[in-house]
Amino acid sequence: MSDELRPRQLTWAPRPPRPLRVHAFEPFSETDGPGTRAVIWLQSRTLGCPSCRDPETHARRGHQVTGEDMFAHIALLSGWIEGVTIRGGEPLLQRRPVLRLLARIRNETSLSVILFTGYTWPELVRMPGATALRDRVDVLLSGRDDQDRHLGEGLRSPGKTVHLLTDRYTPADLDPAGS
């Protein structure tokens, strides 16, 4: 049989992990959760929250950063920060690379994780990876911001619901006086 007629064996190489599209990284923030925190603003299109606090994060541009590089930055800070806060844009539009990063933070550090999302809780629980997300986040703030109501105190804002997914924090820890 000629080589042209012989069936070729297909081999599948795993796809490299998608990079994170990062709008900004702040290594030391005292306003985005309890204690001093690293904050990652991810760049992604919006869910249409009426009063998004970070509209500049909506465009599809942003710096592409591998999850490994982002984790390396966070790991270097682990002696000086209490945790990591992830905001957007919409972080869960980059769900796979975010879940990979969160797994490394959870498994390889003692840092806490707070994640802001415009998805509502009912939307989140139906999402692929919902269980993994709940296992890797300490505090989840979910729901679309509401422009017709004033911004709340601390991390809370109207339209957002607070989900304490571990016992690491209490509602008082999320208020300005508790921070």
Secondary structure as the mmCIF struct_conf table of DSSP 4:
data_model
#
loop_
_struct_conf.conf_type_id
_struct_conf.id
_struct_conf.beg_label_comp_id
_struct_conf.beg_label_asym_id
_struct_conf.beg_label_seq_id
_struct_conf.end_label_comp_id
_struct_conf.end_label_asym_id
_struct_conf.end_label_seq_id
TURN_TY1_P TURN_TY1_P1 ASP A 3 LEU A 5
BEND BEND1 ARG A 6 ARG A 6
HELX_LH_PP_P HELX_LH_PP_P1 PRO A 7 LEU A 10
HELX_LH_PP_P HELX_LH_PP_P2 ALA A 13 PRO A 19
STRN STRN1 LEU A 20 SER A 29
BEND BEND2 GLU A 30 THR A 36
STRN STRN2 ARG A 37 LEU A 42
TURN_TY1_P TURN_TY1_P2 PRO A 50 SER A 51
BEND BEND3 ARG A 53 ARG A 53
HELX_RH_3T_P HELX_RH_3T_P1 PRO A 55 THR A 57
BEND BEND4 ALA A 59 ARG A 60
STRN STRN3 HIS A 63 VAL A 65
HELX_RH_AL_P HELX_RH_AL_P1 GLY A 67 LEU A 77
TURN_TY1_P TURN_TY1_P3 SER A 78 TRP A 80
BEND BEND5 GLU A 82 GLU A 82
STRN STRN4 GLY A 83 ARG A 87
BEND BEND6 GLY A 88 GLY A 89
HELX_RH_3T_P HELX_RH_3T_P2 PRO A 91 GLN A 94
HELX_RH_AL_P HELX_RH_AL_P2 ARG A 95 GLU A 108
STRN STRN5 SER A 112 THR A 117
BEND BEND7 GLY A 118 TYR A 119
HELX_RH_AL_P HELX_RH_AL_P3 TRP A 121 VAL A 125
TURN_TY1_P TURN_TY1_P4 ARG A 126 ARG A 126
BEND BEND8 MET A 127 MET A 127
TURN_TY1_P TURN_TY1_P5 PRO A 128 GLY A 129
HELX_RH_AL_P HELX_RH_AL_P4 ALA A 130 ARG A 136
BEND BEND9 ASP A 138 ASP A 138
STRN STRN6 VAL A 139 SER A 142
BEND BEND10 GLY A 143 GLY A 143
TURN_TY1_P TURN_TY1_P6 GLN A 147 ASP A 148
BEND BEND11 ARG A 149 ARG A 149
BEND BEND12 GLU A 153 GLU A 153
TURN_TY1_P TURN_TY1_P7 GLY A 154 LEU A 155
TURN_TY1_P TURN_TY1_P8 PRO A 158 GLY A 159
STRN STRN7 THR A 161 LEU A 164
BEND BEND13 THR A 166 ARG A 168
HELX_RH_3T_P HELX_RH_3T_P3 PRO A 171 LEU A 174
BEND BEND14 ASP A 175 ASP A 175
TURN_TY1_P TURN_TY1_P9 PRO A 176 GLY A 178
#
